[in-house]
Amino acid sequence: MTQSPLQATESRIFRAPRGFMLLTTLPRPYPLAPLSRVAATLVLAGLLSACVSDTIPISMDEPARVELPGTMPMLEPGSALEREHQRLIRSFGGEYRAPRLQALLSEIANRLRLVSDRPNETYRVTILNSPSVNAFALPNGYVYVTRGLLALANDTAEAASVIAHEIAHVTGRHAMERAELESRSVLVSRVHQEVLANPGTSRLMRDQSKIALASFSRQQEIDADELGVRAIAKAGFEAHGAVRFLVALDRTSRMRTRMDDHTAGSEPNDILATHPTTPERLDKAIAVARQFGAPGVGEANRTQWLQAINGIAYGEDANQGLIRGRSFLHPRLRFTFDAPEGFALENSPHAVLGVSQGGNEALRLDSSRGEPDRTLSALLALNPIEGIPITDLNEMTIGSLPAAMGLARGPDWTFRVVLIRVGENVFRFIFAAQNFSAEADQRFMNVAKSFRQLTEDEAKGLRGQRLGLMMARAGNRPEDLVANHMSNVPQGLERFYVLNGLTPDDMLTPGQFYKIITGG
């Protein structure tokens, strides 16, 4: 697959600074108009699994438990699995450090491997620093769960159900089977990464890696669910934890869909992207769980789980920047800018994206370490947009910062490109308009001119959100906890219900802890 000029030149000219990774390609959720695309698609090897799937009734027969010493999963340096591992870590914001939570996940994984078909192997669970809701596994025993998924779980049984399902894919060699099939049919999973979303739509895809994973076969999903439910029951966890977590996944997906209708955002990078929760699927999961007893039979340690996730980041990672209305603020790199009225902003570890309500205008901001011996105009000239040369080059200042701007005129889209140098870093705005005009150009330039450095006090005052715990007292209602502790959280009451596995008909239990969202 050939690289676009932008992709090729960025890797040569731009080197991402520490803490702000350069993204050479961005999501392409829909077909693009000719010459409107400005980056190529990268191929991802088909060794990664991500799923939630249907279940069927299973046998109650259990093999004898045999405890064998575990062998740690390995990543051979330079191997396809090692490259896949590194790409996954980068795509999902890096590893998230939470020692207590990590220890509990490792303990759960160890209990599950003892009842798996390969008890002599161990599984390494990695927490990904992403608010998306997803889980993956590599065929060597590496299991990945996002912190966004972990925030939804309310007890150890729910968390175990996710890990058990992924382990089942590993023991069943499903990823390897799929990879072999894909290599024969040239049907591979892809990382869809484009600079611009479809100009004909107002919905902007979030950029948390945008891995479009090929679905496992239905039989593979059935097998993984069967093994997963059996495993959590055999390991002593409540089988109905899997059912509760499926309901939580479905509810958070529905909540996001309703919010997306108002914010022009979407989250295709979730665990349900290829396997939506259906009534049939939930019915089958309930039928399987009932074979191991009624709800409440088995371990579902709520207190232990809540203590482990208490204080983890929720939503955006402040280290990767925060969106506040039309403003984007990066406390670590200490800069901010304001998008035009009517633009929806999306953030990722790689770049900031924005799109207008009509979808005919868009923006992107990324950064790199600029070569100090080259002028900003030279850097512009060396980085054409999809083969379109950047002309009308002009040096300028924005505030007190050196800057340069230019235009790339295509038959369908026109791009205003602005570079701003801050110390060793070069920040790049790419503005795109389908119907370029003086008014549109002025809107773009106003965005560039709003770019400024944050003061030390401003940067220190910016904090991301975290999960906290609050004990309910007699007479407390969900509305009370939300009003007192989550008043600044959009759709706070609905989020409270979803996070805690509650419905509006449920009453709070005095003395019990509930998850709340703090900070922000």
SULTA-V618384 format. One record per run of one state. SS is the DSSP state (@ for helix, = for strand, . for the rest). FROM is the first residue (numbers start at 1). LEN is the number of residues. If there is no record, write none. Layout:
SS,FROM,LEN
SS,FROM,LEN
This chain:
.,1,4
@,5,9
.,14,1
=,15,1
.,16,26
=,42,2
.,44,4
=,48,2
.,50,21
=,71,1
.,72,8
@,80,12
.,92,3
=,95,1
.,96,3
@,99,16
.,115,6
=,121,1
.,122,2
=,124,5
.,129,6
=,135,4
.,139,3
=,142,5
@,147,6
.,153,3
@,156,16
.,172,2
@,174,12
.,186,4
=,190,2
.,192,12
=,204,2
.,206,5
=,211,2
.,213,5
@,218,17
.,235,2
=,237,1
.,238,3
@,241,23
.,264,1
=,265,2
.,267,12
@,279,12
.,291,8
=,299,1
.,300,2
@,302,8
.,310,3
=,313,2
.,315,3
@,318,3
.,321,1
=,322,3
.,325,2
=,327,4
.,331,4
=,335,4
.,339,5
=,344,4
.,348,4
=,352,4
.,356,5
=,361,9
.,370,6
@,376,6
.,382,3
=,385,1
.,386,2
=,388,1
.,389,2
=,391,8
.,399,2
=,401,9
.,410,4
=,414,9
.,423,2
=,425,9
.,434,4
@,438,13
.,451,1
=,452,2
.,454,2
@,456,5
.,461,4
=,465,7
.,472,6
@,478,8
.,486,6
@,492,8
.,500,13
=,513,7
.,520,1
